[in-house]
């Protein structure tokens, strides 16, 4: 039996098993939905979205453990993907990309089971592209997290200034967060999103716990500093305005120091292209006439 036929049989068996599992889960959801409708008339039956969630969860369940899912959910939250289905979508998309890349490179290189060990270069190419496909979603997610964190760092001082003004005007901390979200959402949607979540959490839980969740959720040093300062102000009764002003000053000082570090690193980064593109051609231009005359001189002998 050839490799392609064996792969097709395994793939069909996998689809049949997935269909049977999804069918059982959908029936369970229908039973639970029917019981909920008997208890309350406001419950809606399960629709296509529920079926899709069951299929995605079935595909993504064996791809990661509990700790891996928790870490991935936190990273997706830092990239502003907070829906409950985001983890399953990411894992399934990663799996599909790896599968399509593997079979695409397999057909592109015209590989077979017999030639797999006879052509090590092609086998290494297959492994390289498969590994690249497996790591590409993680690199994309890391890039999204880094981009969002940089935007948050750049906009935290302005958001803290708005928060200071709201607190000085007599608003409570919850109302100040709500007002700041309305003001900064068009310009700084990333910080507004974090403040909005914290505001909603303050309505349903203790503000200390909400601020601790902000510190853990964001992953940004400036927001962690803001949360710690507000926690200390709440616990020890110090004025919020003094803490907020010091946070804004510290954030701006950190931004200035980062800009100075980047400016200082420019000279080291410019040195490499300066040597390659200017120094070597200059040496070649200066030494070329002497080299040409030596070649002509020794060429006559």
N, C-alpha and C positions, 0 to 999 in steps of 0.2 A: 504494500500500500504506500503510495507516495505521500510526501509531507503535506501537500496541499489538500488531498482528500482527507487525511487524518485531522488536519486543522479544521476543515469544514464540518466534519462529524462532531468534533468537540465543541465547536461554536454553536451548532444546532442544538446539541444536548444542553449546553449552557443556557441558551435562549428558552428552551422548553422548561428547564428547572426554574428559571427566573419567572416565566409566565405563571407556572403553578404556584410559586410562592406569593407572587403579587395577587393572584386570584384569591388565595386564602386570606391574605391581609385585607383585601378590599371587602370580602364578605364579612370579616370581623368588624371593619369600620362601618359597614351598613347596619350590622346588628347593634353596635354601640349607638349609631345615629338614630336608629329606630327607638331604642330605649330612651334616649334623650328627648326625642319628640313626644314620647308618652309622658315623660315627666314635665316637660315644658313645651309650650306651643311655639316658642321663639327660636328653637334650634332648627337649623337648615340641614338638609341631607348632604352627604359627601358628594362632591362633584369631581370633575376631571382633575382639578388641582390636587385633591387628596390622593387620587390614583398616581399622579406623577410623583408626589412626595413619597409614596410607598415604594415605587420603582427605584427612585433615587436612593432612598435609605437602604433598600435591599442590595443595590449595587455597591454602595459605599461602606456598608457595615463591615465586610472583611478586610477593607483596605487600611484601616487604622484602629488602634486601640483607644482606650478611654483617655489616657494621658495625652496621646498624640492628638486626639480630637479636641481636648481642652486647650492645648497649646495652639492648634490651628484656629480654633474659634476666637481666641484672644488676638491672634495676629490679624485675622479677618476683621475683627472689631476695630483694631488700630488702623486698618485701611478703609474703614467706614462701610464694611459689609456686615451688617448686624442682623440680617434676617436668619431665622432658625434653619432655613434650608441651605444657607450659604456653604456650610461645611460639606454637605453631601454633594452639592453642585461642583465645588472645587475638586473633591476627590474623584468624582466620576469624570469630570473634564480632563483631569490629569491622566486617568486610566485610559480614556479614549484616545488621547493624544499619543500615549506610549504605544498602544496597540496599532494605531494607524501608521505611526512612524516606523515601527518594527516591520510590518508587512510591506509598507511602501518602499523602504530601503531594501528589503529582501527581494522584491520584484525588480527594483532598479539595478541591483547588482547581479541579478540572475543567479541567485544562490539556490542550492539544493542540499539535502542531507549528506550526499556524497561529497560535494565540493566544500562543505562547511569547514572541514578540518584540513583540506588540501590547499585552501587559499587563506592563509592566516591574515593577510592584509585586508581582504574583504570582510572577514569575520570581525576584525578589530574595528573596521568602519561601521559595521552593523551595531556593535556594542557601543561605539562612540555616539552615534546618532540616537540610539535608544536611551542612553544615559542623558544626553542633551535634552531629549524630549521629556524625560522624567524630572529634570532639574529646572527646566524653563518656566513652569508655573510658579515654582518657589522663588525664582529670581524676579519674575514679574511682580509677585506679591511683595517681596522685599522692596522693590523699587517704588511701588505704590505707598507702602508704609513710610519710607524715607521721604518721599515727596510730601505726603500729608503732614508728617511731623515737622518738616522745615517750614511749611506754611503756618502751622500752629505756633512755632517758635517766633516767627516774624510778627504775628498778630497778637500775641499775648499782652505786650505792654499797652497797646491801645485798648484792648478789652478790659484790662485791669483799671485803666484810667476811667473808662465808662462806669465800671463797678464802684470805684471810689466816689465818683460824683453821685451815683444813686444812693449809696450808703450815707453820704454826707447830707443828702436832701431829706433823710428821715425814713427811707424805705427799709424794710426788713431784708434779710439775706435772700430769702426765697423770691420776694418781689423784685429785688435788685437783679438777680439772675434773669428773671423773666423779662425785665425791661432791657437789660443788656442784649439778650438774644434778639429782641425785636430791632434794636438799633444797629447791631453789627452783622446781622444775617446777610444783607446784600454784599458787603465788602469782605467779611471774614466768615464764610459759611462753616469752615472746619471748627473753629472755636465756638461758634454759635451752636453747632451740633453737640459738642461736649457739654456746654453750659445748659442746653435744653434737657439733655438726659439727666444731668445733676439736679436740675429744677424739678423734674418729674419725680425723681427718686426721693427728693426732700419732702414731697407731698405724701408719700406712702411709707416712708421709713424715717428713722432718726437722721438729722442732718449730719451728725458725726459719721455715721455709716455711709451716707451718700458721698461725703467728701473723701472718705477712705476708698470708696469704689472709683471715684474720679482719679485719685492718685494711681490706683492699680490699673485702670482701664486705658488711660491715655498713652502711657509710656513716654511722655514728654517731661523733661526735667522742670521746665517752667510751670507747667500745670501741677506737677507734684509739689513744687515749692509753694504754689498758691494754696493747695489743699492743706499742706502741713501748717502754713501760717494761719489759715482760717481755723483749723482745728485747735491750735494753741490759743488763739484769741477766744474761741468759744469756751475752752476748758478753763483758762485762767482769768477770763473776764477783761482782757486788755482791749483797747479800742480797735475796731476793725479798720478805721481809716488809716491809722498809723501803720498797721501791718500791710495794707494794700499799697500805700505809697512806697514803702520799702521794697515790696515785691516788684513794682514797676521800675524803680531805680535799678534794682539788681538785674532785672531782665534786660534793660537797655545797656547796662554795663557789660553783661555777657555778650550781647550782640556786637558791641563795639570791639570787645576783645577777640571775638571770632573773626570779624572783618580784618582786624590787624594781623591775626595769624594767617589768614588767606593772603593778605597783601605781602607778608613776609615770605610766604612760600612761592610767590610768583617768580622771584629771581632764581630759585633752585630749579623750578620747572622750565624756565626759559633757557637755562644753561645747556640742556641736552640738544634742542633744535639749533641753538646758536653754534655749538661745536660741529654738528653734523652738516648744517646747511651753509655755514659761513666760513668756519675755520678750515675745513678740509678743502673746499673749492679755492680758498685763498692760497693755501699751501701749494695746491696743484698748479695754480696760475703762476706763482712765483718760481716754482721748481721746473715747470714745463720747458722753458727755453734751454736751461742747462742740460736737462735730460735729453732733449732733442739734439743739441750740439754734440753731446757725448756719443749718442747713437750714430750720428753721421760720421764722427771722427773715427770711431772704432769700426764702423762699417766699411771704411776705405781700406782697412787692412785685411 
